[in-house]
Amino acid sequence: MTKLSPLQIERLKYEPKLPASLRKGVNSLEMVEGSPTQSVRDQEQIQALFKNTYGKPTVTFESSPTEKTSQPRNVGVILSGGQAPGGHNVIAGLYDALKNANPANKLYGFLGGPSGIIDGKYVEFTDEFIDAYRNTGGFDIIGSGRTKLETEEQFQKSLAVCQKLGITAVVIIGGDDSNTNAALLAEWFVKNNAGIQVIGCPKTIDGDLKNEQIEISFGFDTATKTYAELIGNIERDANSAKKYWHFIKIMGRSASHVALEAALQTQPNITLISEEIEAKKMSLSSIIDYMTDIIVKRSNNGKNFGIAVIPEGLIEFIPEMGTMISNLNDIMANLETDASFVNATSMREKFDIVENRLDAANAGVYSSLPSIIKEQLLADRDPHGNVQVSKIETEKLLIQMIDSRLEDLKKQGDFIGKFSAQSHFFGYEGRCAFPSNFDADYCYSLGYNAFALIANGLTGYLSSIRNLTESADKWIAGGVPLTMMMNMEKRHGEMKPVIQKALVKLDGAVFKKLQDNREDWAMNDRYLFPGAVQYFGPSSVCDITTVTLQLEKSKSLASV
């Protein structure tokens, strides 16, 4: 038997909390329907693609004095996309709910992500199996993957596997792209009278899968607390050594929610927000000017050190870089099979081929970049045909350009200080951490609630738990149609339906909190040291949720 750490042993004992409406079990629920819904944009196109699942109402669950009987059913579950703390608890909540409804119910886990349902690779869960993974991080219980469910062949194979196992419902745990897959699969099953429901659960540490019904995606709470601990440690080191500027890039494929939340928890000297850069149409050069100005002013005050937080997706939000990358994404689809490009014997040759294919202005931007960045931009695309921004060392690009700018200022006599930089990228460090108490409770509730949606005959819905700044007993359980969150976007050169990413709102309370304190934090060392995620102790410490959710909720209540 594998030896467990003291923390592992204690976390396995933790009993997640549920909303009051779910505590008596799924058989004691009454479903209340809201108003019909429509997609966030492109209503006609989305409705045409989802004729059978579009326009459904939101739903909430309330306790019912009447207990229903539940017929035996088999359910399948898939972990899809990147890992996020709490995924195991979603499965545990789903398992407990279906077993509570009827002990004869079975839960199958498809192995390796969506490919598991296509290839028929699965495991049947048992009490002993589930109990070994409760309140733990990671997705290793069944593994994950990024296979897209979108072709007729994939749907047919998925149907055959479900029919073989007697599965009448599938739960897909994933982010915006994974839940787009869930919506497509749900629509196909209804269209073909398959009798199989599909329910999604909102997962992504990026925090960009949210709306009025989905207040936060699971994993965001734990990941940001984990990153904030690391940033706080570095801040303490910087304030001790007083000789390094630390450039910290933080995971977040598009939206800057993670960087913003981590900054609010730690109060670094510089925080770049991608959405702000784009809105202000800031060039790469103007970003360098902004950061260099702070570095020089701090140096003049005898502070040749500091902390800069940089969102992972920044490079795509710089207007000239975003335009160039969009152009590059379009031509790379063809270049990957182009003989001259594939057979090029040096990166210099590949650079020249790319520059010749890019539009003139974009070619100029690409040509101006350091070779290492140009090479990273040509790396394998992600499953959607886009550049993998996590592989672009934006933090090192900024360091190199700032260093050059400071050398120029030194020659002019405008900078007499020192600049020595360290670069960091925090990504994988936060994806599989032990879930915080909040995520452990939230994820368990999402899974439990997913079975409530199944038991009430719904399909094409996302499990929704709301009112999250209150204690768990006051949380509101329900569901939101997946089509409600969709719009049309270009993928691999074609317009396709996808769940719209929720970006940082520059007029929102969360960004304004940063904006109001930015100048003070730049020049004064207001560093906060949040420390490790707290699992035990006073509830005011270990159960508190993110600054983001608290600010958004207080702003929402103030407008009522």
N, C-alpha and C positions, 0 to 999 in steps of 0.2 A: 504494500500500500504506500502511496506517495505521502511523504511527510508534509504536514501543513504548518505554516507559520502561525504564531499566536493570533495575528490579526485575521488570517483566513478562518481559523476556528471560531473566533468571535463573530465574524460577519455571517457565517453560515447559520448562526443562531438568531440573527436579526429577523424580526417579524414585520414586514412592510405594512403600512397603514393603507386603508381603503376609504373612498368616499362613503358617507353614511348610506347612500342609496344602493351601494353594491354589497354591503356587509351581510345581508341575509341571503345572498346568492342570486344567480341569474333567474331562477324560477320565480322569484318574488319581485319582479320588476314590471313597471308599466311604462310603455314608450309614449312620449308626447312629441308630436310632429310640429315643426315650425313652418315657416313660409317656403314656397318653392324657391329654388336658387338658380343662378346663372353664372357662367364663367366670368372671371375677372376682366377678360378682354376677348375679342374675336368670337363673340357669341355665336354667330351664324356658322362659322367654320367648325367650332367645337361641337355644336349641336348636331351638325351633319355627320361628324365622325363618331359621335356617341348617342345615336338615336334611341337606344334602349335604356341608357343610364343617366341621361342629361336631365337637369331641372328638378331633381329630387329634393325634398325638404331636409333641413337640418333636423336632428332629433335629440331629445334628452331623455334620461331615465329617472324615474321616481320610484320609491318603494311602494309596493302594492300589498295590501293585506291578504290578497288571494294568491295562493301558491299554485303554479302551473305544473303539469307533468311534462317531462322532457324525454322525447324519444331518443334512442341511442343514435349517435352520429360519429363519424370519423372526420377529423380536421387535420390539415397539413399546415406546416409553418416553414417560412423561408427567411433567413437572414440575408440581406442584400446590401451591397455597397461597402463602404468603409466602416470600420468598427466604431462603436460609441458606447460609453459606459452605461450599463443598465439593460442591454439586450437580453441577457440571461433572465432578468426579472420579468421582462415582457413575456417570455416563454413560460416562466414559472406561473405568472398570473393567469395566462391562457389555460395552462394545464389544470390549475386548481379550480378555475371556474367551470371547465367542462366536466371535471370529475365530480365536483359538487352538484352539478346539474343532473348528472347520471353517471354512476360509477362504471357503466358499460362503455361510456364514450372513450375513444382512442385519439391520441395525438401523435402524428408522425412528423419528424423533422427531416426536411430535405437537405442533403449534405452538399456543402460547397456552394451555396447560393442558388440562384435561379436555375443553374444547370442541373441541379439535383432533381427538380421536378420534370425536367426534359428527359434526363437519362435514367430516371427511375432509381436514384440512389437515395436511400432513406434509412432512418432508424425509428423504432417505436419507443416513445418515452415511457418510463416507469417511475414510480416514486423514488426508488433508490438513485436512478439516473439523474432526475431533476434535483433532488436534494443536495447533490454534490456541487451544484452550480449556483445555488441561490445567493443573491447579493454579491456576486463576483463580477469582475470586469471581463472584457473580451467577448469574442463570438466563438470561442473554441468548442462550445457545446455541440455545434453542428457545422461550424465553419461558414464563411460567407463567400461571395463572388460578385462579379460585375456583369455577368451575362445579361443581355437585354432580352426581354420577352416581347417580341413584336412581329414575328413572322407567322404565317399560316402553319408552316411545318412545326414550329415550336409549340404553338397552341394545340395542334393535333396531338403531339407527343405528350404534352402536359395532361390533356384530357384522358388519354389512354392510361397513363400512370395513375391518375386519380380514380378512374373507373376500376382499375385492378385492385386498388386498396380500399375501395368503397368510400372514398373521400368526397364529402359534399360541401366542403368549405376550405378555403386557403387563406392564410394570413401572411401578408408580406410586410416584413419589418424593414424599413428603409427610408431614404431621403427623397428629395423631389423627383429624381429620375426613376428611382425604384418604385415609387408610388404612381408615377406615370405608367410604368409597366403594369402595376396593379389595376389601374383604370382600363387599360387596353385589354387585359386578360378578362376582367369582369364583363366588359362590353361583348367580347367574343363569346364567352360562355352563355350569356343571355341570348345573344343573336342565334346561337346554335342549340338553344334549348338543352344545355348540358346539365342543368340542375346543380351547378356548383357556384357557391358564393365566393366573393373575394373581398377581403377587408385589409386595409393598410394601417400601419402604425408609424407615427412621425419621428424618424430618427435622423439626426445629423448634428455633430458637434458645431458645425458652422453657424447654426442658429437661423438659417435663412428659409426654413420651412415653417412659416407661421402666418397667422391672420387673426381675425377676431375670435374664431373658434379654436384655433390652435395657438395658445399663448406662448408656447416654447416647445422646441423639439428636444427629445430626450438626449442626454449626453452633454448638452451645452453647459449645464450647471457644473457637472464634475470636471469637464475638460478645462473650463475657464478658471476654476478654483485651482486646478493642478498647475496650469500655466502661471497663474498669479503667484503661487508659492515659489516657482522657479524664478520669476522676475523679481520678486521680493528678495530672494537670496542673492541675486546678482546686484540689486540695488544696494544691499547691505555691504557686499564686497566692494562695489565701486566707491561707496562712501567711506570705506575703510582704506583702500589702497590709494584712492584719489588720483589715478593715472590713466584710466581707460575710459573710452567711450564704447559702450556696448550697444550694438545694433541687433535687435531681436526681431526676427521675422516669425509671425505666428500663423498657424494654420487657419484657413478660411478661403476656400476656392474662389469665391466671388465676393460675397458680402464681407464687411469688416466688423461684424458683431462680436467675434471672439476677441479681436484686438481692442475694440472699444471697451468691452466688459473688463478685460484684463487690466487695461489702463485705469479704469475707474477704481479697481481694487488696489492698484499699486502706485498710481500717480507719478509716472515717469516724466522726464523732461520734455520729450518730443513724442507725440503720437500722430502718425499719419492715418487718415481715414480715406480709403479709396473713393468712396462716393463723393466726398468733399472735393477731392482732387479733380474728379470728372466734372462736377458742377461748376467749379471755378475755372475749368479749362486750363489747369496748371500744366505747363510743359515740364519735362524732366529737368531742364535747366532752372526753372523757377523753384522747383522742389529743392534742388541743391542750394539755391540762394537762401531759401527759408531756413534750411537746416544749418547751413554754414553760418548764417547770421547769429543763431542761438549759440553755436559752438564758440564763436569769436567773443560774444558778449560774456559768456560764462568764463572764458579764459581770461578776459580782462578783469574779472572779479576773482581771479586766482583759482578758478575751477576748471582744470583740464580733464574733466571726466563728466559722464552723464549717461543717460539711458534713452534710447530711441526705440519705440515699438512700431513695427512695420507690418501691415496686413499682407498675407501671402499673395492675394490677387492684385496687389497694387499696380503691377506693370501693365495690366490690361485696361486700367482706368485712366492712365495718363493718355490724353487724347491722341497724340501722334503715335504713341506706342500701341494703343488699342486699335487704331485704324490699320496700322502696319500688321499687327497680329491677325486681325480679321482677314486681311488680304492674303497673309501667309497661310492661314488655315485653309482657305479656298484653293490655293495652288498646290498645297502639300498633298491633297487627295490624289492629284494627277502625278506629282513628282515621285511618289512612292513606287510607281510602276514605270517611271521614265528611265529608259536605258542609260542615257547620258548621266543622269543624277545617281542612279544605283551603282553604276560602274566607275564613278569618279574615284580617283585614287588618293585624293587629299581633300581636307576640309576647305582649303582655299578654292578648289575647283567647285565644290558644292556651294560655297558662299557666292561665287560668281554666277552660277546657274540660277540661284534664288534671286539675286539682285536683278538679273536680266528678265525674270518673270514678273517681278513685283512692279506695281505702278511706280512711276518716277519718284513721287514724293516719298512713298513707302520704302523704295529702294535706298533713298538717301538716309532715312532714319536707320534702316537695318545696317547700312554700311558704316554708320557712325559709332556703332556699338563695339565694345571689346570682343575679341574673338571668342572668348569663353562663353559670353552671353549669346552670341550668334549661334554657336554650336548647340547650346542648351535649347534654343528656340526651334532647332531642327530635330529634337529628340522625338521618339515615338509619340503619336497623339494619344489622347485618352479615348475611351470608347465612343465618345460623341464627335470625334474628329478635331478636337480643340487642343491647343498647346497645353502641356502639363505644367501649370504655373509653379507647382511645388518644386519643380526641377530648375526653375530659373532663380539663380542666386541674386535676387534683387538687393538684399542687404549688402552683398559684396560689391555690386555695381555702385550703390550709393556711397559706400566707403571710398572706393577708388576715385569717384568723381569729386567727392568732398575733399579728399586728400590733395588732388590736383588743384582745386580751387584755392585751398589754403596755402599751397606753395606759391601760387600767383600773388596772393595777398601778402605773403611774407616778403616777396621780392619788392612789392610796392611799399613795404613798411607798415601795412595795415593789420598785421597779425604777428605777434611776438611770442605766442604761447606754443604749446605742444599738442599734437594730435596723434594718439595711438588708439587703434580701434580693435575690438573683438567682435566677431560675428557669431550669431546663434540662430538656429531654426528649431522652434518648438512645434512639433506635429505629433509624431507617434507617441511622445511622452504622455499625451493626454487622452489618447483614444481608447485605452484599455485599463484605465485606472479603476480601482474599486469604486463603484458608484457611491456618490454622496447619499446621505439619508434622503434628501429630496429626490434624487434620481431613482434610488431604490424603491421609494414609495410610488413615485410618478409612473415608473415603468411597469411595476406590478399592476397598478391600476389600469394602465393602457391595455395590458394583456388581458386582464380580467374583463374589462369593458369590451374588448374586441369580440369575446365570446358572447357577450350580451347582444351585440349587433348581429352576430350570426344567429343566435337563438330567436331573434325577432325578424328573421327572414330578409335582412338587408344585404345588398351587394354594391360594390363600387363606392364604399364609404371609408373614411379615415377615422380611426378611434380618436375621440376627443375628450380630454379631461381639462376642465376650466376652473377659474377662480383660485388659481394656484398660489396666490400670496396669502391665502387664508390657511388654517390648519386643514389637514387632509380630510377630516370628517365633513368639512364644508365644501369640498371640491364637487364640481358638477360633471357628471358622466353623460356622454352622448356621442354623436357622430356627425360628420360633415361630408357631403358628397365630394368625391375626388374631382369631378368635373368643375366644381365651383372654383377651384384653385388654378384652373388651367388657362393657358394662352398659346398662341402659335409662335414658334421661334425657329430660326435656321439652324439645322443640324446636318452636317455632311453635305452642305450645299442645298438642302431641301427644307421646306417649311414643315415642321412637325408639331403635334400637340405636346406640350410639356407643362408641368406644374411651375407656375411663376415663382421665381426666387424673391424673397422679401429682403430688400436691401436696407441699409441704415437710413432712417428718415432724418434728414438734416434739420427739419423743423420740429423734431420730436424731443421729448424731455431727456432722453438718454444722451444724444449728441450734445444738446445744449449744456448738460452738466459738464462735459469735457470742455466745451467752448468757453464757458464762464470761468474755468480755472486754468486754462492753457497757459496764459502768460505767467501766472504765479508759479505754476509747476515748472515752467521752463527755466526760470532764473533761481528759484529757491528749491531746496531739496526737501520736498514734502513727501518723501517716500513712505509708503505703507508696506508693512511686512505681514501679510495675512497668514503665513505659516501653512502647515499641512491641512488638508481637508479633515474636518473634525467629524468623527463617527460617534464619539461618546462625550458625555458631559452636558452642560446646560443647553436646553433647546434653543436658547437665543444665540448660541454659537454654532451648534452642529446641524440645526435644521433650517437655518436661514438660507433663502434662495438668492439668486443673482441680483446685483444692483440694477441691471437692465430691466428685469421683470418688475421689481419694486417701483422704479421710476415710471415705467409704462403704465402700470396699474394705477398709481397715484394720479398720473395725468389723466387717465381715462375716467377715474372717479370724479376728478375735479371738473370735467366737462359735462357731467350728468346734471 
